[in-house]
C-alpha cells in the first residue's frame, strides 16, 4: 500500500493507493527421464517443477501425454518440452530423446541335406551394421541333434533320422542400441539317400547275376551305377540305372572282387555307395570223350569213361552216375570205370571243381 501525507498548521491529511506485486520470471525446472527409447517402448518423464504442460517437437517420432508418459513412434530425434507459465512470463525446459529402430532380420526359408554342414550368418541378412545376435535351436522330432544355442554364425550338421524331410526352426534375436527383435528361420533337412540293400554278394563266373537295389529314401531317388574295367574280368566296363543284371567271366582260378559304384540323388541330396561283388572262379567245362555205347545190356561192367584232357592244375575231377555206379577212377581222375547194374537210363557226370569254391 502506498501512503501520501500532507501536513500544515491546520493538521495532516493522508491518501493511500493499493498496489499488487505479481510473481517474477517463471521457472520450468529440469526434466528427468531416459535419453533413448526403442520404437514401441514407453517411458515416464517428470520435472522438478509441478504444474507444467508436456509436448514434443515431432509427434511422428514420439508423443507425450499430460502425465509425462512418452511413447516412441518412429526412428529419429525429438525434443521433449515442459512449459511452465505465469501472468508475467513463460519458461520451457527441454530434453533430447533419440528413438532407435530395432534391427530387422530378413528371413528366407533354408534347406540342407542330412549330415551336410548347415551354415547361416545372420549378419548377411540384417538391415544395419553393428548388430549383435543370439540364436537358439530347441529339440525337434526326427532330428537327432540335442538343443543348441550360440552368439556366432550357425554351423551345424543336422542329422535327419527319417527317410523324409524334417523341419527345424531357429529363433534368432538381433539387437542394436538396446533394441531387440526376433525372427524364426525355418530349415528343411532333406534326407541323404543310402543304399540299404546288401553291399556284398558272390556269384560264380559265367552265372547270370541280378541285384535289386533298395534305397533308404524310396522310389523317387535316382540311382545310377558304374562298373570299371577289372583285370581278369573279361567283360568291358558297364553302367546302368538301379538294378544290375550281368554275367561276369573270371578267367583265373582265384576270386576277384568287382565294385559297382552307385550314385544316389534324392531332391538334390547326393551320396555314393559301393556294392562289392565277388566273382568266384569256375573251372572250364570238362568234356567226356571216351565212353561206352549209348545202348548197353543190363549187367555190363567196367566200361571205360574218360575226359578229353587231364584236369588242369588246381582242378579236381569227380565222376558220378545215376542208375549205375562208378566202380573205380584213375589217379588223376581223368578216367573212370562205370558199371551198369540195372536196366533203364543211366547218366554219367564228370564234374570239375576248384577246392574251396562252390562253382562246379
C-alpha positions as CSV (number, residue, x, y, z in Angstrom):
1,X,0.0,0.0,0.0
2,X,1.3,3.5,-0.9
3,X,0.7,6.4,1.7
4,X,0.8,10.1,0.9
5,X,0.7,12.6,3.9
6,X,0.2,16.4,3.6
7,X,0.8,18.4,6.8
8,X,0.2,22.2,7.6
9,X,-0.6,24.3,10.7
10,X,-4.2,23.0,10.5
11,X,-3.2,19.4,10.7
12,X,-2.3,16.4,8.4
13,X,-4.2,14.9,5.5
14,X,-3.4,11.3,4.2
15,X,-4.2,9.4,1.0
16,X,-3.5,5.8,0.1
17,X,-3.0,3.6,-3.1
18,X,-3.2,-0.2,-3.2
19,X,-0.5,-1.9,-5.5
20,X,-0.4,-5.6,-6.3
21,X,3.1,-7.2,-6.9
22,X,2.9,-10.1,-9.4
23,X,5.3,-13.1,-9.4
24,X,8.6,-12.7,-11.3
25,X,10.1,-14.9,-14.1
26,X,8.5,-18.4,-14.5
27,X,10.7,-21.4,-13.6
28,X,10.3,-24.6,-15.7
29,X,12.7,-26.6,-13.6
30,X,14.6,-29.7,-15.1
31,X,13.3,-32.7,-16.9
32,X,14.3,-36.1,-15.7
33,X,14.0,-39.2,-18.0
34,X,15.7,-41.6,-20.4
35,X,17.6,-40.3,-23.3
36,X,16.7,-43.1,-25.8
37,X,13.9,-45.5,-26.5
38,X,13.1,-48.2,-28.9
39,X,10.2,-47.9,-31.3
40,X,7.1,-49.0,-29.5
41,X,8.5,-48.5,-26.0
42,X,7.1,-46.1,-23.4
43,X,8.8,-44.2,-20.5
44,X,7.6,-41.8,-17.8
45,X,9.2,-38.3,-17.7
46,X,9.0,-36.0,-14.6
47,X,10.0,-32.4,-14.0
48,X,11.3,-30.8,-10.8
49,X,8.5,-28.1,-11.0
50,X,4.9,-29.0,-10.9
51,X,2.1,-27.6,-13.0
52,X,3.7,-27.5,-16.4
53,X,2.5,-28.8,-19.8
54,X,4.2,-31.6,-21.7
55,X,4.7,-31.7,-25.5
56,X,7.2,-33.0,-28.1
57,X,8.7,-31.3,-31.1
58,X,7.6,-34.0,-33.5
59,X,4.6,-36.3,-32.7
60,X,5.5,-38.5,-35.7
61,X,8.6,-39.6,-33.7
62,X,7.3,-39.6,-30.2
63,X,4.2,-38.5,-28.3
64,X,3.7,-37.5,-24.6
65,X,0.6,-37.2,-22.6
66,X,-0.4,-34.9,-19.8
67,X,1.2,-37.2,-17.2
68,X,4.6,-37.3,-18.9
69,X,4.2,-40.7,-20.5
70,X,6.3,-40.8,-23.7
71,X,5.6,-43.3,-26.5
72,X,8.2,-43.9,-29.2
73,X,6.7,-44.0,-32.6
74,X,9.4,-43.9,-35.3
75,X,13.2,-43.6,-35.6
76,X,14.7,-40.1,-35.1
77,X,15.5,-37.5,-32.6
78,X,12.8,-35.4,-30.8
79,X,12.7,-32.7,-28.2
80,X,10.7,-33.2,-25.1
81,X,9.2,-29.8,-23.9
82,X,7.9,-28.9,-20.4
83,X,6.2,-25.5,-20.3
84,X,5.5,-23.5,-17.1
85,X,3.6,-20.2,-17.5
86,X,2.9,-17.3,-15.2
87,X,1.0,-14.0,-15.7
88,X,4.3,-12.3,-16.4
89,X,6.3,-14.9,-18.2
90,X,6.6,-18.4,-19.7
91,X,9.5,-20.9,-19.2
92,X,10.2,-24.1,-21.2
93,X,12.6,-26.9,-20.2
94,X,13.8,-29.2,-23.0
95,X,15.2,-32.7,-23.1
96,X,16.5,-34.6,-26.2
97,X,15.2,-38.1,-26.8
98,X,16.6,-40.4,-29.5
99,X,14.2,-43.1,-30.8
100,X,16.0,-46.2,-32.2
101,X,14.7,-48.8,-34.5
102,X,15.3,-52.5,-33.7
103,X,17.3,-54.3,-36.5
104,X,15.3,-56.4,-38.9
105,X,16.4,-59.9,-39.9
106,X,15.2,-60.7,-43.4
107,X,14.1,-64.3,-43.2
108,X,14.0,-66.7,-46.2
109,X,13.4,-70.5,-46.0
110,X,16.5,-72.6,-45.8
111,X,17.2,-76.2,-46.8
112,X,20.1,-78.5,-46.3
113,X,20.9,-82.2,-46.8
114,X,21.1,-84.5,-43.9
115,X,24.6,-84.6,-42.3
116,X,25.8,-81.8,-44.6
117,X,27.1,-78.6,-42.9
118,X,24.3,-76.0,-42.5
119,X,25.9,-72.6,-42.3
120,X,23.8,-69.4,-41.7
121,X,25.3,-66.0,-41.0
122,X,22.6,-63.6,-39.6
123,X,24.9,-60.6,-40.3
124,X,24.3,-61.0,-44.1
125,X,20.6,-60.8,-43.6
126,X,20.4,-57.9,-41.1
127,X,19.5,-54.4,-42.3
128,X,22.1,-52.5,-40.3
129,X,25.7,-52.9,-39.3
130,X,26.9,-53.2,-35.7
131,X,24.1,-55.6,-34.8
132,X,24.6,-58.4,-32.4
133,X,22.5,-61.6,-32.3
134,X,21.8,-64.7,-30.3
135,X,20.3,-67.9,-31.8
136,X,18.5,-70.9,-30.2
137,X,17.5,-74.3,-31.7
138,X,15.3,-76.5,-29.4
139,X,14.8,-80.2,-29.8
140,X,12.9,-81.3,-32.8
141,X,11.2,-84.7,-33.6
142,X,13.1,-86.7,-36.2
143,X,16.3,-84.6,-35.7
144,X,19.0,-86.5,-33.6
145,X,20.8,-83.3,-32.5
146,X,20.3,-82.1,-29.0
147,X,19.2,-78.5,-28.4
148,X,21.9,-75.9,-29.1
149,X,22.4,-72.1,-29.0
150,X,25.1,-69.6,-29.7
151,X,26.1,-66.0,-30.5
152,X,28.2,-66.8,-33.5
153,X,27.4,-67.9,-37.1
154,X,25.3,-71.1,-37.1
155,X,27.4,-74.1,-38.3
156,X,25.8,-77.4,-37.6
157,X,25.5,-80.9,-39.1
158,X,21.8,-81.7,-38.7
159,X,21.0,-85.4,-38.5
160,X,17.6,-86.3,-40.0
161,X,16.7,-89.7,-38.6
162,X,13.9,-90.4,-41.2
163,X,13.7,-91.0,-44.9
164,X,11.5,-87.9,-45.5
165,X,12.0,-84.2,-45.0
166,X,12.3,-83.0,-41.4
167,X,11.8,-79.4,-40.3
168,X,14.0,-77.3,-37.9
169,X,13.3,-73.7,-36.7
170,X,15.9,-71.4,-35.3
171,X,14.9,-68.4,-33.2
172,X,17.3,-65.5,-33.8
173,X,17.2,-62.4,-31.6
174,X,19.0,-59.4,-33.1
175,X,19.9,-56.3,-31.1
176,X,21.3,-52.8,-31.6
177,X,21.3,-49.7,-29.3
178,X,19.4,-51.9,-26.8
179,X,16.6,-52.6,-29.3
180,X,15.9,-56.2,-30.0
181,X,13.7,-58.1,-32.5
182,X,13.3,-61.8,-33.1
183,X,12.8,-63.8,-36.2
184,X,12.2,-67.5,-36.9
185,X,14.4,-69.2,-39.6
186,X,12.9,-72.4,-40.9
187,X,15.2,-75.1,-42.2
188,X,14.1,-78.2,-44.2
189,X,16.5,-81.0,-43.5
190,X,16.3,-83.4,-46.5
191,X,17.4,-87.0,-46.1
192,X,20.5,-88.2,-47.7
193,X,19.9,-91.4,-49.7
194,X,21.6,-94.6,-48.6
195,X,21.9,-98.0,-50.2
196,X,20.1,-100.2,-47.7
197,X,20.2,-103.4,-49.8
198,X,23.1,-105.8,-49.3
199,X,26.5,-104.3,-50.0
200,X,28.4,-107.6,-50.6
201,X,27.4,-110.5,-52.8
202,X,29.0,-113.5,-54.5
203,X,28.5,-115.1,-57.9
204,X,30.1,-117.8,-59.9
205,X,32.0,-116.9,-63.1
206,X,29.6,-117.3,-66.1
207,X,26.4,-117.3,-64.0
208,X,23.8,-114.6,-64.6
209,X,23.8,-112.1,-61.7
210,X,20.8,-110.0,-60.7
211,X,21.0,-107.3,-58.0
212,X,17.8,-105.4,-57.0
213,X,18.8,-102.1,-55.3
214,X,16.9,-100.7,-52.3
215,X,17.4,-97.0,-51.4
216,X,16.6,-95.5,-48.0
217,X,14.6,-92.6,-49.4
218,X,12.3,-94.7,-51.6
219,X,11.5,-95.0,-55.3
220,X,11.8,-91.3,-56.0
221,X,15.5,-91.5,-55.6
222,X,17.6,-91.7,-58.8
223,X,20.3,-94.4,-58.6
224,X,22.9,-95.0,-61.3
225,X,25.8,-97.4,-61.2
226,X,29.1,-97.8,-63.0
227,X,31.5,-100.8,-63.2
228,X,35.0,-100.0,-64.3
229,X,37.3,-102.5,-66.1
230,X,38.7,-105.1,-63.6
231,X,41.7,-107.2,-64.6
232,X,40.8,-110.8,-65.5
233,X,37.1,-109.9,-65.7
234,X,36.7,-110.3,-69.4
235,X,33.6,-108.1,-69.6
236,X,34.1,-104.5,-70.7
237,X,33.1,-101.6,-68.3
238,X,29.4,-101.1,-67.9
239,X,26.8,-98.8,-66.3
240,X,23.1,-98.8,-65.6
241,X,20.2,-97.4,-63.6
242,X,19.0,-99.1,-60.4
243,X,19.2,-102.9,-60.8
244,X,22.2,-104.8,-62.0
245,X,21.8,-107.7,-64.5
246,X,25.1,-109.0,-65.8
247,X,27.1,-112.2,-66.4
248,X,30.7,-111.7,-65.5
249,X,33.5,-114.0,-66.6
250,X,36.5,-114.6,-64.3
251,X,39.4,-116.1,-66.3
252,X,41.5,-117.0,-63.3
253,X,41.3,-119.7,-60.7
254,X,41.0,-117.2,-57.8
255,X,38.2,-115.0,-56.6
256,X,38.1,-111.4,-58.0
257,X,36.2,-108.5,-56.4
258,X,34.3,-106.3,-58.7
259,X,33.0,-103.0,-57.3
260,X,29.8,-101.4,-58.5
261,X,29.7,-97.7,-57.6
262,X,26.2,-96.3,-57.1
263,X,25.5,-92.6,-57.3
264,X,22.3,-91.7,-55.4
265,X,20.3,-88.5,-55.7
266,X,17.2,-87.5,-53.7
267,X,15.9,-84.0,-54.1
268,X,19.4,-82.7,-54.6
269,X,21.0,-84.7,-51.8
270,X,23.6,-87.0,-53.2
271,X,25.6,-89.9,-51.9
272,X,27.8,-92.7,-53.3
273,X,27.8,-96.3,-52.2
274,X,29.7,-99.3,-53.4
275,X,28.3,-102.8,-53.8
276,X,31.1,-105.3,-54.0
277,X,30.5,-108.4,-56.0
278,X,32.9,-111.3,-55.6
279,X,33.2,-113.4,-58.8
280,X,34.4,-116.9,-57.8
281,X,36.3,-118.9,-60.4
282,X,34.6,-121.6,-62.3
283,X,36.6,-124.4,-64.0
284,X,36.3,-124.8,-67.7
285,X,33.6,-127.3,-68.7
286,X,35.2,-130.8,-69.0
287,X,34.4,-132.9,-72.0
288,X,33.7,-136.7,-71.8
289,X,35.5,-138.0,-74.9
290,X,35.8,-141.7,-74.0
291,X,32.6,-143.6,-73.2
292,X,30.6,-146.8,-73.8
293,X,28.0,-147.2,-76.4
294,X,24.8,-145.3,-75.8
295,X,22.9,-148.7,-75.5
296,X,24.3,-151.5,-73.4
297,X,22.9,-154.6,-71.7
298,X,21.9,-154.8,-68.1
299,X,24.9,-156.0,-66.2
300,X,27.5,-154.5,-68.4
301,X,30.5,-153.9,-66.2
302,X,33.7,-151.9,-66.1
303,X,33.0,-149.5,-69.0
304,X,35.8,-147.0,-69.6
305,X,34.9,-143.3,-69.5
306,X,37.5,-140.5,-69.8
307,X,37.8,-136.8,-70.3
308,X,39.4,-135.3,-73.3
309,X,42.3,-133.9,-71.2
310,X,43.7,-134.4,-67.7
311,X,42.4,-132.0,-65.1
312,X,44.2,-128.7,-65.2
313,X,46.4,-127.7,-62.2
314,X,44.3,-127.0,-59.2
315,X,41.1,-128.5,-60.7
316,X,39.6,-131.7,-59.3
317,X,37.5,-134.1,-61.4
318,X,34.7,-136.1,-59.8
319,X,32.8,-138.9,-61.6
320,X,29.2,-139.8,-60.7
321,X,26.5,-141.9,-62.2
322,X,22.7,-142.2,-61.8
323,X,21.2,-145.6,-62.5
324,X,24.6,-147.2,-62.3
325,X,27.7,-146.6,-60.2
326,X,31.3,-145.6,-60.7
327,X,33.4,-148.6,-59.8
328,X,36.9,-147.0,-59.9
329,X,38.7,-143.9,-61.0
330,X,42.3,-143.3,-62.2
331,X,44.9,-141.5,-60.2
332,X,44.3,-138.2,-61.9
333,X,40.6,-138.9,-62.2
334,X,40.8,-138.4,-65.9
335,X,39.3,-141.8,-66.4
336,X,36.7,-143.9,-64.6
337,X,35.1,-147.4,-64.8
338,X,31.4,-147.4,-64.7
339,X,29.1,-150.5,-64.1
340,X,25.6,-150.6,-65.4
341,X,23.9,-152.9,-62.9
342,X,20.3,-152.4,-63.8
343,X,18.2,-151.6,-66.8
344,X,16.9,-148.1,-67.6
345,X,18.5,-144.8,-68.2
346,X,21.9,-144.0,-66.7
347,X,23.5,-140.6,-66.7
348,X,27.3,-140.3,-66.2
349,X,28.6,-137.0,-65.0
350,X,32.1,-135.5,-64.9
351,X,32.3,-132.5,-62.5
352,X,35.2,-130.1,-62.4
353,X,35.7,-128.1,-59.2
354,X,38.2,-125.9,-57.5
355,X,38.8,-126.7,-53.8
356,X,37.3,-124.0,-51.6
357,X,34.8,-122.8,-54.2
358,X,31.3,-123.9,-54.9
359,X,31.3,-123.1,-58.6
360,X,31.4,-126.5,-60.4
